[in-house]
Amino acid sequence: MAAAPVFVPVEEYLQSSYSPDAEYIDGQIVERESTMGENEHSAWQEAICAWFRAQAVSAGIRVRPELRVQVDAYGFLIPDVTLLDRNLPAEPIATHPPVAVIDVLSPADQVGRVMKKGERYEKMGIRTILIVDPEGPAYRYRDVKLEPLAERAFTLEGSLALFDLDEIAKLVD
């Protein structure tokens, strides 16, 4: 018999630290399903950050790895990379819709979980939700669908930032 879920007040989640950081979904602490800390995941995350840091000022964005994003009153998700609008004030936890969120898939990720996160990001108002698979294509979550990227290079909605999967791949060390 499975144990009953343990509900945690949002205040307790926000005042606690987890290693690695955990997400908060509808009153429950949820460990992130990834291989963070493993070489391939880390290399892709760093390459994405490096790509966007190089254009951060000119594109009007801030680049944040593993930043908590409050998607709703009872939802705090932690994308691998969050791109924030430089014109908005910096916050300890993102409460305004980021320009984009990018997650790097790992073997432990499940499609259903990726879809649920995409739905919450979209409801928050995030216009660009990208999922990068180190083993295959990259995807865009939009309109409750996960689709392979039609273009490998494009400007992110609401900014001057350029996403270029081929150039990012060259930065993976």
N, C-alpha and C positions, 0 to 999 in steps of 0.2 A: 504494500500500500504506500503510495507516494505521500510525502509529508505535505501538510497544508502550507500554502505560501505565507511567508512572513511579511507583513506590511510595515513599512518604515515611514515615519513622517518626513516630508520633504526637507524640513529644517534639519533633521538628523543627518540626512544624506549630505546636505550642503556643508555641515559642520564637521563631517568625517573625511578621512583620507583613505584611499584604497590603493593598493599596489598590485598590479597596475590599476589605474583609475577605472571605476565601474560606472555604468550608465544607470539611470533611474527611470523606470517606466511604470507608470500607474501604481505607485506605492511600493514597488519592489526594486531592490538593488539587483542589477543584471550584469554579470561579468561579460566583458566583451569577447566575442567569438573571433579571435584572430590569433595569429602567431606573432604578435608584436614581440619585438626582441629577437626575432629570428632574422637572419641576414637578408633574405630576399625582400621580405616585407619592409624592413628598415631601409634598405637601399632604394626601393621605389618611393617610399615616403620622403626620404631625403632628397631624391631627384626632383620630385614634384615641388617640394618646398624651395629648392635652389632655383628651379625654373621660374617660379613666381616671384621669389625675392629679387631676382635680377630686374624685374619690371615693376616692382611694387610701387615705387614713388610715381613713376610716369603713368602707370595704369590706375592709380588712385585706390590701391588695395593695401591691406595688411595681411600677412601670411602667418597663420598660427597652426602648428601641429598639435593635435590632441587637445583642443580647446572644448570645454563644455559648452554646449549650445542648448539653451532652454527653448524647446520647440513648442511647449504648451505648459499649462500650470503644473502638470504632473509628469512631464517628460523632459529629461536631460540626456541628450545623446552626445557622443564624442567622436566626431569624424576624424579620420586620420589627418586631413588637412582642411582647414577652414580659411576661406578668403573673405575678409571683412572690408566694408566700404570705409576708406580712409577719411571720408568727410563726416563720419559719425564718431562720437566719442568712444574711446577704448573702454571696455567694460571687463570686470573680472570674469564674468560668464556672459557669452553672447546672448542678448535678448532681442536684438533687432535681426531681421533675416539677413544672413550673410549673402554676399555676392554669389558664392558657390561653396559647396562642400564636396570633398573627394574622399572616397574610401578605397583602400587597397584590399582586394580580396585575398583570402588565405584559404588553405584547404579546409579549415574548420568552419568557414562561413556557410550558411544555409540560405537558399534562395528565398524562402519564406521570411526569414528575418531581415534580409536585405530589402525585400519589398515593403515590409512594415515600417522600416526606418525611412525608406523613400517616401512613403505616404505621409509620415509625420513631418519630414522636411518640407514636402510640398505644401502641406496645410499651413505651415509656418509662413510660407511665402518665398521660400528659396527657389530661385528660377533655374539655377544650374546645379544638378545633382549628378555627379559622375562616379562611376565605379570602375576602377582599373584592375584588370586581371593580369598579373605578371605572366601567367601561362597562356594568355590568349587575348581576345579583343577587350576593348574598353566599352563601357555601356553608359547610357544616359537614362536616368529615371525621369519620366515625364508622363503626366496624365494617367497615373496608375499603371504604367507599363515600363518594362525594362527592355531597352532596345540597343543593339550594337550601334556604336557611333557611325553615322553616315559619313561624317567628315572627320579626319584625323587632326585637323587644325581649324580652329574657329575662335572668334572673339566672344568672351563670356558676356551674357546679357547684363546690362546695367553697369558695364565697366569698359575700360580700354584693354583689359588683360587678355592676352592671347594664350589659349591652350593649344599645344602642339605635341601630340602623343609621340611622334617620331623623334622630336628633339628632346623630349623628356627621357625617352628610352636611351638616348645616347649618354645621358648623365648618370645612368644607373651604373654603379661601380661595384 
